[in-house]
């Protein structure tokens, strides 16, 4: 298995993070419209705690975005070809450490429905359901990671 490094994302990563989101197999079918025009912009990356997992060739394997002021995990993706290698778990462990260091007691996640099991396996607990609104036409699980 190749070496994996977690590092703070930079604005230079924006294009690759955007591609990872748009190509995600979790957003096929009914969910495809959610990511069709999605952009992870440089300003977003510089404003929020965005961390990326890369291999020794600096290929993006996954990333997450923690909104510290809102105590919310906004984005978390692992490249389809990198799934099943523990990268998502490493990202969630890292996110909890960053949240703890920022003084947060917990982190809210409004999850993409197919991702709920992943979050539960990595330590989140279900706290409710967010009903459909706006351009999201399906209910989403609401979860919380306790980090204190």
N, CA, C and O atoms as a GROMACS GRO file, in nm:
protein
  592
    1UNK      N    1   0.085  -0.119   0.000
    1UNK     CA    2   0.000   0.000   0.000
    1UNK      C    3   0.088   0.124   0.000
    1UNK      O    4   0.191   0.127   0.068
    2UNK      N    5   0.048   0.223  -0.075
    2UNK     CA    6   0.127   0.344  -0.086
    2UNK      C    7   0.116   0.428   0.040
    2UNK      O    8   0.024   0.412   0.120
    3UNK      N    9   0.210   0.518   0.055
    3UNK     CA   10   0.213   0.610   0.168
    3UNK      C   11   0.105   0.716   0.150
    3UNK      O   12   0.088   0.771   0.041
    4UNK      N   13   0.032   0.745   0.257
    4UNK     CA   14  -0.075   0.844   0.254
    4UNK      C   15  -0.043   0.954   0.353
    4UNK      O   16  -0.008   0.928   0.468
    5UNK      N   17  -0.054   1.078   0.308
    5UNK     CA   18  -0.029   1.195   0.391
    5UNK      C   19  -0.156   1.278   0.399
    5UNK      O   20  -0.224   1.298   0.299
    6UNK      N   21  -0.186   1.326   0.519
    6UNK     CA   22  -0.295   1.422   0.536
    6UNK      C   23  -0.231   1.559   0.554
    6UNK      O   24  -0.140   1.576   0.636
    7UNK      N   25  -0.279   1.655   0.478
    7UNK     CA   26  -0.225   1.790   0.486
    7UNK      C   27  -0.337   1.892   0.467
    7UNK      O   28  -0.445   1.860   0.416
    8UNK      N   29  -0.308   2.013   0.507
    8UNK     CA   30  -0.403   2.122   0.484
    8UNK      C   31  -0.413   2.146   0.334
    8UNK      O   32  -0.310   2.157   0.266
    9UNK      N   33  -0.533   2.156   0.283
    9UNK     CA   34  -0.552   2.185   0.141
    9UNK      C   35  -0.518   2.331   0.114
    9UNK      O   36  -0.527   2.415   0.203
   10UNK      N   37  -0.479   2.359  -0.009
   10UNK     CA   38  -0.451   2.496  -0.052
   10UNK      C   39  -0.542   2.529  -0.171
   10UNK      O   40  -0.605   2.440  -0.229
   11UNK      N   41  -0.547   2.656  -0.205
   11UNK     CA   42  -0.627   2.697  -0.320
   11UNK      C   43  -0.584   2.624  -0.447
   11UNK      O   44  -0.665   2.604  -0.537
   12UNK      N   45  -0.457   2.584  -0.454
   12UNK     CA   46  -0.409   2.509  -0.571
   12UNK      C   47  -0.475   2.372  -0.584
   12UNK      O   48  -0.472   2.312  -0.692
   13UNK      N   49  -0.535   2.321  -0.477
   13UNK     CA   50  -0.603   2.192  -0.480
   13UNK      C   51  -0.746   2.202  -0.530
   13UNK      O   52  -0.811   2.100  -0.552
   14UNK      N   53  -0.797   2.323  -0.548
   14UNK     CA   54  -0.940   2.344  -0.576
   14UNK      C   55  -0.989   2.261  -0.696
   14UNK      O   56  -1.092   2.195  -0.686
   15UNK      N   57  -0.918   2.264  -0.805
   15UNK     CA   58  -0.963   2.192  -0.924
   15UNK      C   59  -0.971   2.041  -0.897
   15UNK      O   60  -1.068   1.977  -0.938
   16UNK      N   61  -0.874   1.985  -0.830
   16UNK     CA   62  -0.874   1.841  -0.803
   16UNK      C   63  -0.982   1.801  -0.704
   16UNK      O   64  -1.042   1.695  -0.717
   17UNK      N   65  -1.008   1.885  -0.604
   17UNK     CA   66  -1.114   1.854  -0.509
   17UNK      C   67  -1.250   1.863  -0.577
   17UNK      O   68  -1.339   1.781  -0.552
   18UNK      N   69  -1.266   1.962  -0.664
   18UNK     CA   70  -1.391   1.975  -0.740
   18UNK      C   71  -1.412   1.851  -0.826
   18UNK      O   72  -1.524   1.799  -0.832
   19UNK      N   73  -1.309   1.804  -0.893
   19UNK     CA   74  -1.322   1.684  -0.977
   19UNK      C   75  -1.360   1.562  -0.894
   19UNK      O   76  -1.443   1.482  -0.936
   20UNK      N   77  -1.300   1.549  -0.777
   20UNK     CA   78  -1.332   1.435  -0.691
   20UNK      C   79  -1.481   1.436  -0.655
   20UNK      O   80  -1.547   1.333  -0.660
   21UNK      N   81  -1.533   1.553  -0.618
   21UNK     CA   82  -1.675   1.565  -0.584
   21UNK      C   83  -1.761   1.530  -0.704
   21UNK      O   84  -1.854   1.449  -0.692
   22UNK      N   85  -1.733   1.588  -0.818
   22UNK     CA   86  -1.818   1.568  -0.936
   22UNK      C   87  -1.816   1.425  -0.989
   22UNK      O   88  -1.913   1.380  -1.050
   23UNK      N   89  -1.706   1.353  -0.967
   23UNK     CA   90  -1.693   1.216  -1.016
   23UNK      C   91  -1.736   1.111  -0.916
   23UNK      O   92  -1.731   0.992  -0.945
   24UNK      N   93  -1.779   1.152  -0.797
   24UNK     CA   94  -1.813   1.058  -0.691
   24UNK      C   95  -1.923   0.962  -0.733
   24UNK      O   96  -2.030   1.004  -0.777
   25UNK      N   97  -1.896   0.833  -0.720
   25UNK     CA   98  -1.995   0.732  -0.752
   25UNK      C   99  -2.116   0.736  -0.660
   25UNK      O  100  -2.222   0.685  -0.696
   26UNK      N  101  -2.103   0.797  -0.544
   26UNK     CA  102  -2.215   0.809  -0.450
   26UNK      C  103  -2.321   0.906  -0.500
   26UNK      O  104  -2.433   0.908  -0.449
   27UNK      N  105  -2.286   0.985  -0.601
   27UNK     CA  106  -2.379   1.086  -0.653
   27UNK      C  107  -2.423   1.054  -0.796
   27UNK      O  108  -2.430   1.142  -0.881
   28UNK      N  109  -2.452   0.929  -0.820
   28UNK     CA  110  -2.507   0.888  -0.950
   28UNK      C  111  -2.658   0.883  -0.940
   28UNK      O  112  -2.715   0.893  -0.831
   29UNK      N  113  -2.723   0.867  -1.052
   29UNK     CA  114  -2.868   0.852  -1.055
   29UNK      C  115  -2.938   0.978  -1.006
   29UNK      O  116  -2.907   1.089  -1.048
   30UNK      N  117  -3.033   0.959  -0.915
   30UNK     CA  118  -3.112   1.070  -0.863
   30UNK      C  119  -3.027   1.178  -0.798
   30UNK      O  120  -3.066   1.295  -0.796
   31UNK      N  121  -2.912   1.140  -0.746
   31UNK     CA  122  -2.828   1.236  -0.674
   31UNK      C  123  -2.733   1.315  -0.764
   31UNK      O  124  -2.669   1.409  -0.717
   32UNK      N  125  -2.721   1.280  -0.890
   32UNK     CA  126  -2.622   1.340  -0.980
   32UNK      C  127  -2.634   1.491  -0.991
   32UNK      O  128  -2.533   1.561  -1.000
   33UNK      N  129  -2.755   1.542  -0.989
   33UNK     CA  130  -2.774   1.687  -1.003
   33UNK      C  131  -2.710   1.765  -0.889
   33UNK      O  132  -2.676   1.882  -0.906
   34UNK      N  133  -2.693   1.702  -0.774
   34UNK     CA  134  -2.635   1.771  -0.658
   34UNK      C  135  -2.491   1.815  -0.682
   34UNK      O  136  -2.448   1.916  -0.627
   35UNK      N  137  -2.417   1.741  -0.762
   35UNK     CA  138  -2.275   1.771  -0.778
   35UNK      C  139  -2.238   1.813  -0.920
   35UNK      O  140  -2.122   1.841  -0.947
   36UNK      N  141  -2.335   1.817  -1.010
   36UNK     CA  142  -2.306   1.844  -1.151
   36UNK      C  143  -2.228   1.974  -1.170
   36UNK      O  144  -2.132   1.975  -1.248
   37UNK      N  145  -2.264   2.078  -1.106
   37UNK     CA  146  -2.194   2.206  -1.121
   37UNK      C  147  -2.120   2.249  -0.996
   37UNK      O  148  -2.082   2.365  -0.984
   38UNK      N  149  -2.100   2.156  -0.904
   38UNK     CA  150  -2.041   2.190  -0.774
   38UNK      C  151  -1.894   2.232  -0.791
   38UNK      O  152  -1.820   2.172  -0.869
   39UNK      N  153  -1.855   2.333  -0.717
   39UNK     CA  154  -1.717   2.382  -0.720
   39UNK      C  155  -1.666   2.396  -0.577
   39UNK      O  156  -1.729   2.460  -0.493
   40UNK      N  157  -1.552   2.336  -0.551
   40UNK     CA  158  -1.480   2.358  -0.426
   40UNK      C  159  -1.377   2.466  -0.460
   40UNK      O  160  -1.271   2.436  -0.515
   41UNK      N  161  -1.409   2.589  -0.428
   41UNK     CA  162  -1.327   2.702  -0.471
   41UNK      C  163  -1.209   2.731  -0.380
   41UNK      O  164  -1.204   2.689  -0.264
   42UNK      N  165  -1.114   2.802  -0.435
   42UNK     CA  166  -0.995   2.841  -0.360
   42UNK      C  167  -1.026   2.923  -0.236
   42UNK      O  168  -0.965   2.903  -0.132
   43UNK      N  169  -1.120   3.014  -0.247
   43UNK     CA  170  -1.158   3.096  -0.131
   43UNK      C  171  -1.219   3.009  -0.022
   43UNK      O  172  -1.190   3.028   0.096
   44UNK      N  173  -1.303   2.914  -0.061
   44UNK     CA  174  -1.362   2.821   0.035
   44UNK      C  175  -1.252   2.745   0.108
   44UNK      O  176  -1.254   2.734   0.230
   45UNK      N  177  -1.156   2.694   0.034
   45UNK     CA  178  -1.046   2.617   0.092
   45UNK      C  179  -0.965   2.703   0.189
   45UNK      O  180  -0.926   2.656   0.296
   46UNK      N  181  -0.940   2.826   0.153
   46UNK     CA  182  -0.860   2.914   0.238
   46UNK      C  183  -0.938   2.964   0.359
   46UNK      O  184  -0.878   3.002   0.460
   47UNK      N  185  -1.071   2.964   0.352
   47UNK     CA  186  -1.156   3.015   0.460
   47UNK      C  187  -1.185   2.907   0.565
   47UNK      O  188  -1.201   2.939   0.682
   48UNK      N  189  -1.193   2.782   0.523
   48UNK     CA  190  -1.235   2.675   0.612
   48UNK      C  191  -1.121   2.574   0.634
   48UNK      O  192  -1.020   2.575   0.563
   49UNK      N  193  -1.141   2.489   0.734
   49UNK     CA  194  -1.042   2.385   0.766
   49UNK      C  195  -1.062   2.268   0.669
   49UNK      O  196  -1.135   2.173   0.699
   50UNK      N  197  -0.997   2.276   0.554
   50UNK     CA  198  -1.007   2.173   0.452
   50UNK      C  199  -0.875   2.096   0.453
   50UNK      O  200  -0.768   2.154   0.440
   51UNK      N  201  -0.887   1.965   0.470
   51UNK     CA  202  -0.768   1.879   0.473
   51UNK      C  203  -0.783   1.772   0.367
   51UNK      O  204  -0.893   1.723   0.341
   52UNK      N  205  -0.672   1.736   0.306
   52UNK     CA  206  -0.671   1.644   0.194
   52UNK      C  207  -0.577   1.527   0.224
   52UNK      O  208  -0.472   1.544   0.285
   53UNK      N  209  -0.617   1.408   0.179
   53UNK     CA  210  -0.532   1.290   0.185
   53UNK      C  211  -0.472   1.271   0.047
   53UNK      O  212  -0.544   1.264  -0.053
   54UNK      N  213  -0.340   1.261   0.041
   54UNK     CA  214  -0.269   1.244  -0.085
   54UNK      C  215  -0.173   1.126  -0.074
   54UNK      O  216  -0.128   1.090   0.034
   55UNK      N  217  -0.141   1.067  -0.190
   55UNK     CA  218  -0.040   0.961  -0.191
   55UNK      C  219   0.097   1.022  -0.216
   55UNK      O  220   0.111   1.145  -0.221
   56UNK      N  221   0.197   0.938  -0.232
   56UNK     CA  222   0.335   0.988  -0.249
   56UNK      C  223   0.354   1.067  -0.378
   56UNK      O  224   0.451   1.142  -0.390
   57UNK      N  225   0.263   1.052  -0.474
   57UNK     CA  226   0.269   1.129  -0.597
   57UNK      C  227   0.178   1.251  -0.594
   57UNK      O  228   0.153   1.314  -0.697
   58UNK      N  229   0.127   1.284  -0.475
   58UNK     CA  230   0.037   1.396  -0.451
   58UNK      C  231  -0.097   1.382  -0.523
   58UNK      O  232  -0.163   1.481  -0.554
   59UNK      N  233  -0.137   1.257  -0.549
   59UNK     CA  234  -0.271   1.233  -0.603
   59UNK      C  235  -0.372   1.244  -0.489
   59UNK      O  236  -0.350   1.190  -0.381
   60UNK      N  237  -0.480   1.316  -0.513
   60UNK     CA  238  -0.583   1.334  -0.412
   60UNK      C  239  -0.664   1.205  -0.397
   60UNK      O  240  -0.721   1.154  -0.493
   61UNK      N  241  -0.666   1.154  -0.274
   61UNK     CA  242  -0.740   1.032  -0.243
   61UNK      C  243  -0.870   1.062  -0.169
   61UNK      O  244  -0.963   0.982  -0.171
   62UNK      N  245  -0.876   1.177  -0.103
   62UNK     CA  246  -0.995   1.216  -0.028
   62UNK      C  247  -0.972   1.348   0.040
   62UNK      O  248  -0.860   1.400   0.043
   63UNK      N  249  -1.079   1.404   0.096
   63UNK     CA  250  -1.067   1.530   0.170
   63UNK      C  251  -1.190   1.551   0.256
   63UNK      O  252  -1.292   1.486   0.238
   64UNK      N  253  -1.177   1.643   0.349
   64UNK     CA  254  -1.292   1.686   0.427
   64UNK      C  255  -1.282   1.837   0.450
   64UNK      O  256  -1.174   1.895   0.441
   65UNK      N  257  -1.397   1.898   0.478
   65UNK     CA  258  -1.404   2.040   0.510
   65UNK      C  259  -1.483   2.056   0.640
   65UNK      O  260  -1.600   2.019   0.647
   66UNK      N  261  -1.417   2.110   0.740
   66UNK     CA  262  -1.478   2.136   0.870
   66UNK      C  263  -1.507   2.284   0.881
   66UNK      O  264  -1.416   2.367   0.869
   67UNK      N  265  -1.633   2.319   0.904
   67UNK     CA  266  -1.671   2.457   0.927
   67UNK      C  267  -1.666   2.479   1.078
   67UNK      O  268  -1.761   2.447   1.149
   68UNK      N  269  -1.556   2.534   1.125
   68UNK     CA  270  -1.533   2.547   1.269
   68UNK      C  271  -1.638   2.636   1.334
   68UNK      O  272  -1.691   2.601   1.439
   69UNK      N  273  -1.669   2.751   1.274
   69UNK     CA  274  -1.765   2.844   1.334
   69UNK      C  275  -1.903   2.782   1.349
   69UNK      O  276  -1.977   2.817   1.441
   70UNK      N  277  -1.939   2.690   1.260
   70UNK     CA  278  -2.069   2.624   1.265
   70UNK      C  279  -2.062   2.487   1.333
   70UNK      O  280  -2.166   2.423   1.354
   71UNK      N  281  -1.942   2.441   1.365
   71UNK     CA  282  -1.921   2.307   1.422
   71UNK      C  283  -1.989   2.202   1.333
   71UNK      O  284  -2.066   2.119   1.380
   72UNK      N  285  -1.958   2.209   1.203
   72UNK     CA  286  -2.024   2.120   1.107
   72UNK      C  287  -1.923   2.066   1.005
   72UNK      O  288  -1.839   2.139   0.954
   73UNK      N  289  -1.935   1.938   0.978
   73UNK     CA  290  -1.860   1.877   0.868
   73UNK      C  291  -1.939   1.906   0.742
   73UNK      O  292  -2.048   1.853   0.723
   74UNK      N  293  -1.883   1.989   0.655
   74UNK     CA  294  -1.954   2.034   0.536
   74UNK      C  295  -1.936   1.938   0.418
   74UNK      O  296  -2.030   1.908   0.346
   75UNK      N  297  -1.814   1.890   0.401
   75UNK     CA  298  -1.782   1.801   0.289
   75UNK      C  299  -1.691   1.689   0.338
   75UNK      O  300  -1.605   1.711   0.424
   76UNK      N  301  -1.710   1.570   0.285
   76UNK     CA  302  -1.617   1.459   0.308
   76UNK      C  303  -1.631   1.364   0.190
   76UNK      O  304  -1.739   1.312   0.163
   77UNK      N  305  -1.521   1.343   0.121
   77UNK     CA  306  -1.521   1.257   0.003
   77UNK      C  307  -1.394   1.173   0.000
   77UNK      O  308  -1.287   1.220   0.039
   78UNK      N  309  -1.407   1.050  -0.045
   78UNK     CA  310  -1.294   0.963  -0.075
   78UNK      C  311  -1.311   0.921  -0.221
   78UNK      O  312  -1.420   0.880  -0.261
   79UNK      N  313  -1.205   0.931  -0.298
   79UNK     CA  314  -1.210   0.892  -0.439
   79UNK      C  315  -1.260   0.748  -0.450
   79UNK      O  316  -1.222   0.662  -0.370
   80UNK      N  317  -1.344   0.722  -0.548
   80UNK     CA  318  -1.401   0.589  -0.565
   80UNK      C  319  -1.293   0.480  -0.565
   80UNK      O  320  -1.309   0.377  -0.500
   81UNK      N  321  -1.184   0.504  -0.637
   81UNK     CA  322  -1.079   0.403  -0.649
   81UNK      C  323  -0.997   0.386  -0.521
   81UNK      O  324  -0.920   0.291  -0.510
   82UNK      N  325  -1.012   0.477  -0.426
   82UNK     CA  326  -0.936   0.470  -0.300
   82UNK      C  327  -1.022   0.420  -0.183
   82UNK      O  328  -0.971   0.407  -0.072
   83UNK      N  329  -1.148   0.391  -0.206
   83UNK     CA  330  -1.235   0.346  -0.098
   83UNK      C  331  -1.197   0.206  -0.052
   83UNK      O  332  -1.148   0.125  -0.130
   84UNK      N  333  -1.222   0.181   0.076
   84UNK     CA  334  -1.190   0.051   0.133
   84UNK      C  335  -1.047   0.039   0.182
   84UNK      O  336  -1.004  -0.070   0.221
   85UNK      N  337  -0.972   0.149   0.182
   85UNK     CA  338  -0.832   0.148   0.226
   85UNK      C  339  -0.811   0.219   0.359
   85UNK      O  340  -0.697   0.238   0.401
   86UNK      N  341  -0.920   0.257   0.426
   86UNK     CA  342  -0.908   0.324   0.556
   86UNK      C  343  -0.887   0.473   0.548
   86UNK      O  344  -0.866   0.538   0.651
   87UNK      N  345  -0.893   0.530   0.428
   87UNK     CA  346  -0.869   0.673   0.412
   87UNK      C  347  -0.981   0.755   0.474
   87UNK      O  348  -0.955   0.855   0.540
   88UNK      N  349  -1.105   0.714   0.454
   88UNK     CA  350  -1.218   0.785   0.513
   88UNK      C  351  -1.209   0.786   0.665
   88UNK      O  352  -1.234   0.889   0.728
   89UNK      N  353  -1.174   0.674   0.724
   89UNK     CA  354  -1.158   0.666   0.869
   89UNK      C  355  -1.047   0.759   0.916
   89UNK      O  356  -1.062   0.828   1.016
   90UNK      N  357  -0.936   0.760   0.845
   90UNK     CA  358  -0.826   0.852   0.882
   90UNK      C  359  -0.870   0.997   0.873
   90UNK      O  360  -0.835   1.079   0.958
   91UNK      N  361  -0.947   1.029   0.769
   91UNK     CA  362  -0.996   1.166   0.756
   91UNK      C  363  -1.088   1.203   0.871
   91UNK      O  364  -1.078   1.313   0.925
   92UNK      N  365  -1.178   1.112   0.910
   92UNK     CA  366  -1.270   1.142   1.021
   92UNK      C  367  -1.196   1.150   1.154
   92UNK      O  368  -1.230   1.234   1.237
   93UNK      N  369  -1.095   1.066   1.176
   93UNK     CA  370  -1.014   1.076   1.297
   93UNK      C  371  -0.942   1.210   1.301
   93UNK      O  372  -0.937   1.276   1.405
   94UNK      N  373  -0.887   1.250   1.187
   94UNK     CA  374  -0.818   1.379   1.179
   94UNK      C  375  -0.914   1.494   1.204
   94UNK      O  376  -0.882   1.588   1.276
   95UNK      N  377  -1.033   1.486   1.144
   95UNK     CA  378  -1.134   1.590   1.162
   95UNK      C  379  -1.169   1.605   1.309
   95UNK      O  380  -1.181   1.717   1.359
   96UNK      N  381  -1.186   1.494   1.379
   96UNK     CA  382  -1.219   1.502   1.522
   96UNK      C  383  -1.105   1.568   1.599
   96UNK      O  384  -1.130   1.645   1.692
   97UNK      N  385  -0.982   1.539   1.564
   97UNK     CA  386  -0.868   1.604   1.629
   97UNK      C  387  -0.866   1.753   1.603
   97UNK      O  388  -0.839   1.832   1.694
   98UNK      N  389  -0.894   1.793   1.481
   98UNK     CA  390  -0.898   1.936   1.448
   98UNK      C  391  -1.013   2.005   1.521
   98UNK      O  392  -0.997   2.117   1.570
   99UNK      N  393  -1.127   1.939   1.530
   99UNK     CA  394  -1.242   1.996   1.601
   99UNK      C  395  -1.210   2.012   1.749
   99UNK      O  396  -1.241   2.115   1.809
  100UNK      N  397  -1.148   1.911   1.808
  100UNK     CA  398  -1.109   1.917   1.949
  100UNK      C  399  -1.011   2.031   1.972
  100UNK      O  400  -1.024   2.107   2.068
  101UNK      N  401  -0.912   2.044   1.884
  101UNK     CA  402  -0.813   2.150   1.897
  101UNK      C  403  -0.877   2.288   1.884
  101UNK      O  404  -0.826   2.386   1.940
  102UNK      N  405  -0.987   2.297   1.810
  102UNK     CA  406  -1.058   2.424   1.793
  102UNK      C  407  -1.154   2.452   1.909
  102UNK      O  408  -1.222   2.555   1.911
  103UNK      N  409  -1.161   2.359   2.004
  103UNK     CA  410  -1.246   2.378   2.120
  103UNK      C  411  -1.390   2.334   2.102
  103UNK      O  412  -1.477   2.370   2.182
  104UNK      N  413  -1.417   2.257   1.998
  104UNK     CA  414  -1.553   2.210   1.974
  104UNK      C  415  -1.582   2.086   2.059
  104UNK      O  416  -1.492   2.006   2.084
  105UNK      N  417  -1.705   2.072   2.103
  105UNK     CA  418  -1.746   1.954   2.178
  105UNK      C  419  -1.803   1.847   2.089
  105UNK      O  420  -1.798   1.728   2.121
  106UNK      N  421  -1.859   1.890   1.976
  106UNK     CA  422  -1.916   1.795   1.880
  106UNK      C  423  -1.921   1.861   1.743
  106UNK      O  424  -1.905   1.983   1.729
  107UNK      N  425  -1.942   1.778   1.642
  107UNK     CA  426  -1.949   1.824   1.504
  107UNK      C  427  -2.073   1.763   1.440
  107UNK      O  428  -2.092   1.642   1.442
  108UNK      N  429  -2.157   1.848   1.384
  108UNK     CA  430  -2.279   1.807   1.316
  108UNK      C  431  -2.246   1.765   1.173
  108UNK      O  432  -2.158   1.821   1.108
  109UNK      N  433  -2.320   1.664   1.125
  109UNK     CA  434  -2.309   1.620   0.987
  109UNK      C  435  -2.451   1.601   0.933
  109UNK      O  436  -2.530   1.526   0.990
  110UNK      N  437  -2.483   1.669   0.824
  110UNK     CA  438  -2.604   1.639   0.748
  110UNK      C  439  -2.555   1.557   0.630
  110UNK      O  440  -2.496   1.610   0.536
  111UNK      N  441  -2.582   1.428   0.637
  111UNK     CA  442  -2.517   1.334   0.546
  111UNK      C  443  -2.596   1.308   0.419
  111UNK      O  444  -2.719   1.317   0.416
  112UNK      N  445  -2.522   1.276   0.316
  112UNK     CA  446  -2.578   1.219   0.195
  112UNK      C  447  -2.630   1.081   0.236
  112UNK      O  448  -2.555   1.005   0.298
  113UNK      N  449  -2.755   1.045   0.206
  113UNK     CA  450  -2.810   0.920   0.259
  113UNK      C  451  -2.722   0.796   0.241
  113UNK      O  452  -2.711   0.719   0.336
  114UNK      N  453  -2.659   0.773   0.125
  114UNK     CA  454  -2.575   0.653   0.114
  114UNK      C  455  -2.451   0.656   0.205
  114UNK      O  456  -2.388   0.552   0.225
  115UNK      N  457  -2.415   0.772   0.260
  115UNK     CA  458  -2.295   0.782   0.345
  115UNK      C  459  -2.325   0.760   0.492
  115UNK      O  460  -2.232   0.755   0.573
  116UNK      N  461  -2.451   0.746   0.529
  116UNK     CA  462  -2.485   0.735   0.671
  116UNK      C  463  -2.411   0.620   0.739
  116UNK      O  464  -2.356   0.638   0.848
  117UNK      N  465  -2.409   0.502   0.678
  117UNK     CA  466  -2.342   0.388   0.741
  117UNK      C  467  -2.194   0.416   0.765
  117UNK      O  468  -2.140   0.378   0.868
  118UNK      N  469  -2.129   0.483   0.670
  118UNK     CA  470  -1.988   0.519   0.689
  118UNK      C  471  -1.971   0.604   0.814
  118UNK      O  472  -1.885   0.576   0.897
  119UNK      N  473  -2.053   0.707   0.828
  119UNK     CA  474  -2.041   0.795   0.945
  119UNK      C  475  -2.068   0.720   1.074
  119UNK      O  476  -2.000   0.744   1.174
  120UNK      N  477  -2.165   0.632   1.074
  120UNK     CA  478  -2.193   0.553   1.194
  120UNK      C  479  -2.074   0.462   1.228
  120UNK      O  480  -2.038   0.449   1.345
  121UNK      N  481  -2.013   0.401   1.127
  121UNK     CA  482  -1.897   0.314   1.150
  121UNK      C  483  -1.776   0.391   1.201
  121UNK      O  484  -1.691   0.334   1.269
  122UNK      N  485  -1.769   0.520   1.170
  122UNK     CA  486  -1.652   0.599   1.212
  122UNK      C  487  -1.680   0.682   1.337
  122UNK      O  488  -1.603   0.772   1.371
  123UNK      N  489  -1.790   0.651   1.407
  123UNK     CA  490  -1.810   0.710   1.539
  123UNK      C  491  -1.920   0.812   1.554
  123UNK      O  492  -1.942   0.862   1.664
  124UNK      N  493  -1.990   0.846   1.447
  124UNK     CA  494  -2.100   0.941   1.459
  124UNK      C  495  -2.221   0.870   1.516
  124UNK      O  496  -2.231   0.747   1.510
  125UNK      N  497  -2.313   0.947   1.570
  125UNK     CA  498  -2.441   0.893   1.614
  125UNK      C  499  -2.552   0.970   1.546
  125UNK      O  500  -2.541   1.090   1.520
  126UNK      N  501  -2.660   0.899   1.515
  126UNK     CA  502  -2.774   0.961   1.448
  126UNK      C  503  -2.849   1.048   1.547
  126UNK      O  504  -2.878   1.006   1.658
  127UNK      N  505  -2.880   1.171   1.506
  127UNK     CA  506  -2.952   1.264   1.594
  127UNK      C  507  -3.085   1.308   1.535
  127UNK      O  508  -3.166   1.369   1.606
  128UNK      N  509  -3.111   1.279   1.409
  128UNK     CA  510  -3.237   1.321   1.351
  128UNK      C  511  -3.238   1.308   1.201
  128UNK      O  512  -3.155   1.239   1.142
  129UNK      N  513  -3.333   1.379   1.140
  129UNK     CA  514  -3.350   1.379   0.995
  129UNK      C  515  -3.373   1.522   0.950
  129UNK      O  516  -3.451   1.595   1.011
  130UNK      N  517  -3.307   1.561   0.844
  130UNK     CA  518  -3.330   1.691   0.783
  130UNK      C  519  -3.423   1.668   0.664
  130UNK      O  520  -3.390   1.595   0.571
  131UNK      N  521  -3.537   1.730   0.669
  131UNK     CA  522  -3.639   1.711   0.566
  131UNK      C  523  -3.597   1.779   0.436
  131UNK      O  524  -3.517   1.872   0.437
  132UNK      N  525  -3.651   1.732   0.323
  132UNK     CA  526  -3.618   1.792   0.193
  132UNK      C  527  -3.651   1.942   0.192
  132UNK      O  528  -3.751   1.987   0.247
  133UNK      N  529  -3.563   2.017   0.126
  133UNK     CA  530  -3.588   2.160   0.108
  133UNK      C  531  -3.503   2.210  -0.008
  133UNK      O  532  -3.398   2.154  -0.040
  134UNK      N  533  -3.551   2.317  -0.072
  134UNK     CA  534  -3.477   2.375  -0.183
  134UNK      C  535  -3.452   2.275  -0.294
  134UNK      O  536  -3.544   2.208  -0.340
  135UNK      N  537  -3.326   2.266  -0.336
  135UNK     CA  538  -3.292   2.175  -0.446
  135UNK      C  539  -3.264   2.032  -0.400
  135UNK      O  540  -3.233   1.946  -0.482
  136UNK      N  541  -3.275   2.006  -0.270
  136UNK     CA  542  -3.258   1.871  -0.217
  136UNK      C  543  -3.397   1.811  -0.198
  136UNK      O  544  -3.475   1.859  -0.116
  137UNK      N  545  -3.426   1.707  -0.273
  137UNK     CA  546  -3.561   1.650  -0.276
  137UNK      C  547  -3.574   1.520  -0.196
  137UNK      O  548  -3.668   1.444  -0.217
  138UNK      N  549  -3.481   1.495  -0.106
  138UNK     CA  550  -3.486   1.374  -0.025
  138UNK      C  551  -3.445   1.409   0.117
  138UNK      O  552  -3.370   1.504   0.140
  139UNK      N  553  -3.495   1.331   0.212
  139UNK     CA  554  -3.458   1.349   0.352
  139UNK      C  555  -3.313   1.305   0.371
  139UNK      O  556  -3.267   1.211   0.306
  140UNK      N  557  -3.243   1.374   0.461
  140UNK     CA  558  -3.103   1.341   0.487
  140UNK      C  559  -3.084   1.311   0.636
  140UNK      O  560  -3.142   1.379   0.720
  141UNK      N  561  -3.002   1.211   0.667
  141UNK     CA  562  -2.975   1.182   0.807
  141UNK      C  563  -2.889   1.293   0.870
  141UNK      O  564  -2.794   1.342   0.809
  142UNK      N  565  -2.925   1.329   0.992
  142UNK     CA  566  -2.844   1.423   1.069
  142UNK      C  567  -2.770   1.341   1.175
  142UNK      O  568  -2.830   1.262   1.247
  143UNK      N  569  -2.640   1.363   1.182
  143UNK     CA  570  -2.556   1.287   1.274
  143UNK      C  571  -2.467   1.383   1.352
  143UNK      O  572  -2.462   1.503   1.322
  144UNK      N  573  -2.398   1.329   1.453
  144UNK     CA  574  -2.309   1.412   1.532
  144UNK      C  575  -2.189   1.327   1.577
  144UNK      O  576  -2.205   1.215   1.625
  145UNK      N  577  -2.071   1.384   1.560
  145UNK     CA  578  -1.949   1.327   1.616
  145UNK      C  579  -1.922   1.399   1.747
  145UNK      O  580  -1.911   1.522   1.748
  146UNK      N  581  -1.910   1.326   1.856
  146UNK     CA  582  -1.867   1.386   1.982
  146UNK      C  583  -1.714   1.388   1.981
  146UNK      O  584  -1.651   1.286   1.953
  147UNK      N  585  -1.656   1.503   2.011
  147UNK     CA  586  -1.510   1.515   1.999
  147UNK      C  587  -1.443   1.561   2.128
  147UNK      O  588  -1.320   1.556   2.139
  148UNK      N  589  -1.520   1.606   2.226
  148UNK     CA  590  -1.461   1.657   2.351
  148UNK      C  591  -1.404   1.546   2.435
  148UNK      O  592  -1.350   1.571   2.543
   0.00000   0.00000   0.00000
